[in-house]
Amino acid sequence: MTVRHHIGRSGIFCITGFVAWMVWVLITSSTSQFPLGFSSPYIVTPVVLVLGALCGAYLRRSWRRGGLLLPLVVVSVVTAISIPIYANASAAVGGLFVALAGLAMLDLQDAMKARQRLGEHNQDSADPYSVLPPAMVLALTVLAGIYLVIGSQAAIALTLPVAVIIVLTIWKRHGPPQWVSVVLGFCVAAMAGFAVILLGSRDTWPSWLSAGESLSSARHTLWSDALRLWATEPLFGSGPGSFTPSSELASGTPSLVAVHSLILQVGAELGALGVVLLATLFLGGLLFAARGSRTVALIAITAWTALAVHSSIDHLEDFPIVGFMGGVILGWSGFNTHSSEDKERNDDFFSQK
């Protein structure tokens, strides 16, 4: 099979966007007075996103064949990495865990239906307890996700609609056409980006936002500083690493060295062209997730959009494990799919005796 068969046109679009992003980062860094290290989020995050997508593809293939050890290992390792890091980043991983459990539940549900059909023809083959091991893996994934999510108000607010979509999708076994999910996902992320820009442009920070811990007034200062820096070089940006020295708050507070908004960080340091490339990468993720069936695509696109919204108000890009899990969701939905996927009988969960 060709590479195009596995990744489709949307995959090629993603690869093109990935290459263009890397080229632009290198170009802007060459004109910046701040050296670009290989540990820069501008380099690490896209790379781990691709690695996560490959892992997601292999994870789903293993899951559909009844393999439970690999999902357990991935969930355990990712959880162990996420617990000690920045609370909002670990909470974002938790939200992606919930989405992953929803995607896996769709495959398990298909397996259960296939097993039921098989049992109607052969009563001896029916095994009502064989669903228990994969169900336990799903339960552990959900519990790990909830444990991580509760560390962030923003993550809780964004995970709730993802959970609702998962429940409705599994219940109804139906979803809107993929193009509808893509358009809605892009519009929601764009609205979040515009809202952040408007909030950062305000002279004062709304008091109702200051009441919670997730969006303190420090965000207003950081976002305003980023917008001022962006205004000095609107098209090309001031170069990677230029924000922190330009902001009094960021340079003087170790915990606030980033903008806490991906779109503003990219705008200030990589300019409008960088923002366009960022939007291209996000759109590529939406299109790649849309390669799955309607139900699979709906859950993956919702999770990918929730991650984009969360990234617009926090610095999740600084934590590779978040990008990795985002890639896992895309890889699960986008790789090795074809139009007959929903018609395939998936009874591999029950092949383990």
N, C-alpha and C positions, 0 to 999 in steps of 0.2 A: 504494500500500500504506500502511496505517496505521502509526503509530509502534508500536502494540501488537503488530503483526505482526512487526516487526523485533526488539523487545526482550522481548515476552511478559510474563506476569505477574511472573516473577522480575525482569525489568528494572524494572518499575514498583515492585516491592518495594525494589529497590536505590535508585531515585530517591527514594522516600519516606524510606528510611534516611539517604540523603545530605542531604536537606533537614532532617530531624530533627537530624542531627549538627551541621550548620552553625548551626541555631537554638540548640542547647544550648551550643555553643562561644561564641556571641555573648552568651547570657544569663549564663554563668558569668564571662566576661571583664568584663561590666559591673559585677560585684560584686567583682572582683579589683583589688588595688592596683597590679598590674603591667599595663601597656598591651599590648594584643594587636595586633601588626603583621600586615600582609598576608603577610609572609614566614613566619609561624608555621606549623609542620608540621601543626597542626590544620586549617589552611585549605589550604595548598599540596598536601599529600599526597592528600586526596580529589579535588581538582581535577585533578591530573596523573594520578590513577588513571582518571578518566573520559576524559581526553584519550588515555591509553594504550589504553583499550578501543576508542575510535573508530579509533585507528591500527591496532590489531590486526585489526579488522573489515576495514579497507581493505587491510591487508597480506595477509590471507588471500585476499581477492577477487583481488588482483593476482597472488598466487602461483598460484592455481588457473587463472588465465588465461595462465600462462606468463611473467609478468613477473618478472624477476630483478634488475633494477636497484634497485627500491625496497627489497627485503630487504637487499641489499648495503649500501645507504646507511644504513638503520636500524641494522644490526649495526655498521657502521663508526663511526657517530656515537655510538651508545650506548657502544661500547667506549672510544672516545676520551674520553668524559665520565667513564667509570667508573674508568679506570686511576689517575688522580691522587687520588681521594677515599679516604675511610676504607676500610681493607682489607676489613673484614667486609661493608660495603655493596657494594663492587665484587664481592666473592665471591658475594653474594646475586644480583646481576645475572647473574653467570656461571651460577648454577644455573638461572635463568629462561631463559637462552640455550639450555641443554641441553633444557629442556622445549619451547621453541619449535622447536628442530630436530626433536624427536620428533613434534610436531603437524604440522610441514611434511612430514615423512617419510611420514605416513599419507596425505596428499594425493598425494604423489609415487608412493607405492605403488599407489594407485587409478589414477593415470594410466598407470603401467606395465602394469597388468592390462588397462586399456581398450585400450592400444596393442597388447597381445598378441592380444586378441580381434580387433582390426581387422586385424592382420597375418595371422591365420588365414584371413580372407576375401579379403584382397588382399595378396599377397606383395610387390608393388611399393611399398606404403605403409610397410612396416616399416623402421625406421631405428634400428639397435641403438646408435648413438652419441648420439642426441638426448637421452638421459637424463643425459649427462655434465655439462652446464652446471648444472642444478639440483642435481645431486649434489655438485658442487664448492661451491655456495653453502651447502649443508647442512654439508659438511665444515668450511668456514671458520667457520660459526656454532658448531659443536661445539668446534673448536679455541679460538675466542675464549672460549667458556664455560669450558673447562678451564683456560685461562690465568688467568682471573679467579678461578675457584673455589679454586685451590690456595693462595690467600692467606689462607684461613680454615679452621681445623679444623672449626668448626661447619658451615660451608657444605659442606665435603667430606662430612661425616657425613650431612647432609640431602640432598645431591645424589645420593648413591649409591642410595638407594631409589627416587628419581625415575628414575634411569637404568635400574634393574632393571625398573620398571614399564613404561618405554618399550620396552625390548627385548622383554619378554613380550607387550606389547600389539601391537607390530608383527609379532611372530612368530605369535601366535595369532589376530590380527585379531578379538579378542573381549574383552569386559569385563563386569563385573557390571552389574546395573541401576543407572541413575543415582542412584536414591534410596539405594542401598547405599553408593555412593561418597560421597554427601553426608553421610550419617550417620556413616560412619567418619571422614571428614575433620573434621567438627565435634567428634567425640569426641576425636580425637588432639590437636587444637588446645586443647580444654578441659583435657585432662590436662596439657598443657605449661603452661598458665596456672596450674593448681592447683599444679603442681610448683614453679613459680617462687615462688608465695606461700608455700608450705611452707618452701622453702629460705631465703627472706628472713625468715621468722619464727624460724628457728633461732638459738640463742645463739652457736653456733660454725659455721664453714664446714667442710664435709667436706674432709679432706686430699687425697683422690683427685681432687677438682675443682680444687684449687690446683695440682696437678702440671702441668696444661696451661696454655696461654696464653689460651684462649678464655673460661674461667670462673675468673678469678682471684678472690682474696679481696676485691678492691675491689668486685666485684659484690655480695657479701654486705652490705657497708657501704651501698652505694647502695640496694639493695633494702630493707634494714632502715629506712633513712631515709625511703624512699618509703612504706613501710607505716605508720610512725609519723605521717607527715603525713596519710596517708589516714585514720587513726584519729581525727584531730581534726575532720574533716568527712566522715564516711563516705558520706553520701548525695549531697551536692552538690559535694564537693571544695573545695580551697582556691583554685581559679582557675588559668587557664593562666599558666605562667611562675613559679609559686610554689615549685616544688621546689628549684631551684638555690640560692636564698638560704637555704632552710631546712636545707640539708645542708652541713656543714663541709667534707666531702670534695669535693662538687660545686662549691662556691663557691670553693674554694682550688686546684682543679686544672682548668685549661682543657680538657684532654682528657676530663674526666669530668663535664661540665656536665649531662648527661642521666642518666636513671635506668638506661639500658641494659636496659630492659624496657618494651615498649609498654603492656602491660596494667597494670603498676604506675605508669607515668607517667600514664596516663589515670585510674587510680583515685585517685592522690594529687591530681591537679589538676582532674579533672572529676567525681570521685566515682563511686559505684556506678551512677548513671544513665548516666554516660559510658561505663562498662564495658559496660553493657547495649547501648548504641547501637553501641559498637565490635563487640560480638558480632553485632549485627544486620547491620552492614556486611560482616563476614566471612561470615555465613550467606548474605547476598544474593549475594556473590561465588560461593559454592559453588553456589547455585541457578542463577545465570546461566551458570556454566560447564557445568552439567548439561543445558543446552539442546542441547548438541552430541550426536552419536552416542555410544554407549557407550564406544567406544575413545577418541574425542576428549575426552569428558568425564572419563574416568579419568585421562588424563595431565594435563589442565588442573587438575582438582581436587587431584591429588597435589602439583603444583607450588604451587598456591595455599595448600594446607595446610602444605607445607614452609616457605613464606615466613612464614606466621603463627607457626609454631614458632620460626623464627629470630628473628622480631621480638619474641618473648616473652623472649629473652635478650640482645637488643641494641637499639640505637637506630637502626634502619634508617629510621624515619619521618623522620629529619632529612635524608634524601637523596632528593630528588624523583625521581631517575632510577630508584630501586628501585620506587617506587610506579608510575611510568610503565610499567616492564616488567611489573609485576604486572598492570596494566590490559591490556597487549598480550595476555597469556595468556588473560585472561577474554574480551576482545573476539574473539580468534581462535575461541574455542570457542562463545561465546554469541550472536553476531550472525548474522543471515541464515541461520538453520537451520530445518529442517522435517523432518517424519518420513521423507521420502523421500530424505534427503541421501545415505545410504549406497548408494542404488540409482542415483544419478546417475553417468553416465559422465564421467570427468574426464580428457580427453586433450588439454587445452589446453597442457600443457608441451611437447607435440610439434608444436605449430602453428608454432613458430619454426624457420625453415630458415636 
